[in-house]
Amino acid sequence: MAYKKYDVVYILKNDIKKAEELRYSLRSLEKNFYYKRVWFAAGQPEGFVPDERLLFEQPPGNRYVKVCETIRAICECDDITDDFWLFNDDFFIMQKTTNPPPYYIGTLYQRAERIRKNMKQPTAYTAQLIRTAQAMETTKHGILDYSVHAPMLINKEKALAVLKRHSSRVSFRSAYGNMFDIGGEKLNHDPKIQGLGFKPDPNDRFLSTSDLSFRQGKVGIYIREQFPDPSKYEEAPEE
């Protein structure tokens, strides 16, 4: 079966400095994912050379504002494929993967309640999840939670429609998935691992980490063991 190749776009902070997670994300991408080119949007950490760069000065504000405005710039860039894989620098592709489906985890309300129970109190993130669910209900759309730490295929025209209708106060991924009823595959849990003592299942297709779990946790050790070889996106150290 023939698959179409799409660009992979990493949204990076303008002031990104430490990029060890990105290093191993790129290694996993090159080894295990099917794609056309790698783009860095906004930030450019030292020591890395993507296939292409999208220069963009992110506006002031919280990270949701920065992400949404960077997505807008991506969608307005004619050189990026009309459909593109949206990546974070802490996404790791652990198995050979070609054109994965969209992923969701239950409903937005269910995700907010799980976080509330774990944190013992509401957070800014749970508030965003609930706002997103309410916005989707108002417009008669579904309320599935697509805010999963895994690659998501985004259509530029549809993404611009989401950004036009909704502010950064809602989850872009979940608004996109529900507005366009993209369906997908339900996961039992998010691939993101926060704890230090948790070792991944070798059958995991995707993993994601926090800064701390990558640096000090078993998951970080495991990921570094799986991808010891540099990718073509890493500059060779000077002799």
C-alpha positions as CSV (number, residue, x, y, z in Angstrom):
1,M,0.0,0.0,0.0
2,A,1.4,3.4,-1.0
3,Y,1.3,6.2,1.6
4,K,1.8,9.9,1.0
5,K,4.6,11.6,2.8
6,Y,3.9,14.8,4.8
7,D,6.2,17.3,6.5
8,V,6.8,17.0,10.2
9,V,6.7,20.4,12.0
10,Y,8.2,20.8,15.5
11,I,6.9,23.9,17.3
12,L,9.8,25.2,19.4
13,K,10.0,28.1,21.8
14,N,11.9,31.1,20.3
15,D,14.3,31.0,23.3
16,I,14.8,27.2,23.3
17,K,18.3,26.4,24.7
18,K,18.3,22.8,26.2
19,A,17.2,20.4,23.5
20,E,18.2,16.8,24.6
21,E,14.6,15.6,24.3
22,L,14.5,17.1,20.8
23,R,17.7,15.2,20.0
24,Y,16.2,11.9,20.8
25,S,12.8,12.7,19.3
26,L,14.6,13.4,16.0
27,R,16.6,10.1,16.3
28,S,13.3,8.2,16.9
29,L,11.6,10.1,14.0
30,E,14.4,9.3,11.5
31,K,14.5,5.6,12.5
32,N,10.8,4.9,12.8
33,F,8.5,7.4,11.1
34,Y,7.4,7.9,7.5
35,Y,7.7,11.6,6.5
36,K,8.9,14.1,3.9
37,R,10.9,16.8,5.6
38,V,11.5,18.1,9.1
39,W,10.7,21.7,9.9
40,F,11.5,23.8,13.0
41,A,8.9,26.4,13.5
42,A,9.9,29.5,15.6
43,G,12.9,28.3,17.7
44,Q,16.3,27.0,16.5
45,P,18.4,25.4,19.2
46,E,22.2,25.2,18.6
47,G,23.6,22.0,17.3
48,F,20.7,21.0,15.1
49,V,20.0,21.4,11.3
50,P,16.4,20.7,10.2
51,D,15.5,20.2,6.6
52,E,13.7,23.5,6.7
53,R,13.1,26.4,9.1
54,L,10.1,28.7,9.5
55,L,11.3,31.9,11.2
56,F,8.5,33.2,13.4
57,E,8.6,35.5,16.4
58,Q,6.1,34.2,18.9
59,P,4.0,36.8,20.6
60,P,4.0,37.5,24.3
61,G,1.6,35.6,26.4
62,N,1.1,32.1,27.8
63,R,2.3,29.0,26.0
64,Y,-1.2,28.4,24.5
65,V,-1.1,31.8,22.7
66,K,2.4,31.0,21.4
67,V,1.4,27.6,20.1
68,C,-1.8,28.8,18.4
69,E,0.0,31.7,16.7
70,T,2.8,29.5,15.6
71,I,0.3,27.0,14.1
72,R,-1.3,30.0,12.3
73,A,2.2,30.9,10.8
74,I,2.7,27.2,9.8
75,C,-0.6,27.1,8.0
76,E,0.2,30.4,6.2
77,C,3.5,29.0,4.9
78,D,3.0,27.8,1.3
79,D,6.2,25.7,1.4
80,I,4.9,23.3,4.1
81,T,2.7,20.5,2.8
82,D,-1.0,21.1,3.0
83,D,-1.3,18.3,5.6
84,F,1.5,18.1,8.1
85,W,2.4,16.1,11.2
86,L,2.3,18.3,14.3
87,F,5.1,17.3,16.7
88,N,6.4,18.4,20.1
89,D,10.0,18.0,21.0
90,D,9.1,15.4,23.7
91,F,7.5,12.9,21.2
92,F,9.3,9.7,20.7
93,I,8.4,7.1,18.0
94,M,9.3,3.8,19.5
95,Q,8.2,1.5,16.7
96,K,8.1,1.6,12.9
97,T,5.0,3.8,12.2
98,T,3.4,4.9,8.9
99,N,0.5,7.4,8.9
100,P,-0.9,6.7,12.4
101,P,-4.6,7.5,13.0
102,P,-5.7,10.4,15.3
103,Y,-5.7,9.4,18.9
104,Y,-8.1,10.4,21.7
105,I,-8.6,9.5,25.4
106,G,-12.2,9.5,26.5
107,T,-13.9,12.8,26.8
108,L,-12.6,16.2,27.8
109,Y,-14.7,16.1,31.0
110,Q,-13.2,12.7,32.0
111,R,-9.7,14.0,31.4
112,A,-10.3,17.0,33.6
113,E,-11.8,14.9,36.4
114,R,-8.8,12.5,36.4
115,I,-6.4,15.4,36.6
116,R,-8.4,17.1,39.4
117,K,-8.4,13.9,41.4
118,N,-4.6,13.5,41.0
119,M,-3.8,17.1,41.8
120,K,-6.5,17.4,44.5
121,Q,-7.6,20.8,43.0
122,P,-8.4,22.4,39.7
123,T,-5.6,23.6,37.5
124,A,-5.3,26.0,34.5
125,Y,-5.2,23.0,32.3
126,T,-8.4,21.4,33.7
127,A,-10.1,24.7,33.2
128,Q,-9.0,24.7,29.5
129,L,-10.3,21.2,29.1
130,I,-13.7,22.2,30.5
131,R,-13.8,25.4,28.4
132,T,-13.1,23.3,25.3
133,A,-15.8,20.8,26.1
134,Q,-18.3,23.6,26.7
135,A,-17.3,25.3,23.4
136,M,-17.8,22.1,21.5
137,E,-21.2,21.5,23.1
138,T,-22.3,25.0,22.2
139,T,-21.5,24.3,18.5
140,K,-23.1,20.8,18.6
141,H,-19.8,19.0,18.2
142,G,-18.3,16.0,20.1
143,I,-16.2,16.4,23.2
144,L,-13.5,13.8,22.7
145,D,-10.1,14.6,24.2
146,Y,-7.5,14.7,21.4
147,S,-4.8,16.4,23.6
148,V,-2.6,13.3,23.3
149,H,1.2,13.4,23.3
150,A,1.5,11.7,19.9
151,P,1.8,12.9,16.3
152,M,-1.4,14.4,14.8
153,L,-2.0,15.0,11.1
154,I,-3.2,18.6,10.6
155,N,-4.8,20.1,7.5
156,K,-3.8,23.7,7.1
157,E,-7.2,25.0,5.9
158,K,-9.1,23.2,8.7
159,A,-6.6,24.4,11.3
160,L,-7.1,28.0,10.2
161,A,-10.8,27.5,10.5
162,V,-10.3,26.3,14.1
163,L,-8.1,29.3,14.9
164,K,-10.6,31.7,13.4
165,R,-13.5,30.3,15.5
166,H,-11.8,29.6,18.8
167,S,-9.2,31.4,20.9
168,S,-6.1,30.0,22.6
169,R,-8.3,29.5,25.7
170,V,-9.4,26.1,24.2
171,S,-7.3,23.1,23.3
172,F,-6.4,23.4,19.7
173,R,-6.0,19.6,19.1
174,S,-9.4,18.8,20.7
175,A,-11.1,21.6,18.9
176,Y,-9.7,20.5,15.6
177,G,-10.6,16.8,16.2
178,N,-14.2,17.5,17.3
179,M,-15.0,20.3,14.8
180,F,-14.0,18.1,11.9
181,D,-15.2,14.8,13.5
182,I,-11.9,13.1,12.6
183,G,-12.6,9.9,14.6
184,G,-9.5,7.9,15.3
185,E,-8.3,5.3,17.8
186,K,-9.0,5.4,21.5
187,L,-6.0,5.0,23.8
188,N,-6.3,3.8,27.4
189,H,-3.7,6.3,28.6
190,D,-1.6,9.2,27.3
191,P,1.9,8.2,26.2
192,K,3.4,11.0,28.5
193,I,5.3,9.6,31.5
194,Q,5.8,12.0,34.4
195,G,7.1,9.6,37.1
196,L,10.7,8.7,37.7
197,G,10.2,5.1,38.5
198,F,8.0,4.1,35.6
199,K,9.7,1.9,32.9
200,P,7.8,1.7,29.6
201,D,6.3,-1.3,28.0
202,P,8.4,-2.5,25.0
203,N,5.2,-2.6,23.0
204,D,4.5,1.1,23.3
205,R,4.3,2.8,19.9
206,F,4.8,6.3,21.3
207,L,6.3,7.8,24.4
208,S,6.5,11.3,25.8
209,T,8.3,12.7,28.9
210,S,8.5,15.6,31.2
211,D,11.8,17.4,31.6
212,L,12.4,15.6,34.9
213,S,11.4,12.1,33.8
214,F,13.6,12.4,30.7
215,R,16.6,13.6,32.7
216,Q,16.3,11.4,35.8
217,G,13.6,8.8,35.2
218,K,13.7,5.2,34.0
219,V,11.8,6.3,30.9
220,G,14.6,8.7,29.9
221,I,17.2,6.0,30.3
222,Y,15.1,3.6,28.2
223,I,14.7,6.1,25.4
224,R,18.4,7.0,25.3
225,E,19.3,3.3,25.1
226,Q,16.9,2.7,22.2
227,F,18.4,5.5,20.1
228,P,22.2,5.8,20.6
229,D,23.0,6.8,17.0
230,P,22.9,10.5,16.0
231,S,20.4,11.6,13.3
232,K,21.2,13.6,10.2
233,Y,19.7,16.6,12.0
234,E,22.5,16.8,14.6
235,E,25.6,18.9,13.7
236,A,28.8,17.0,14.1
237,P,30.9,18.3,17.0
238,E,33.9,20.3,16.0
239,E,37.3,18.5,16.2
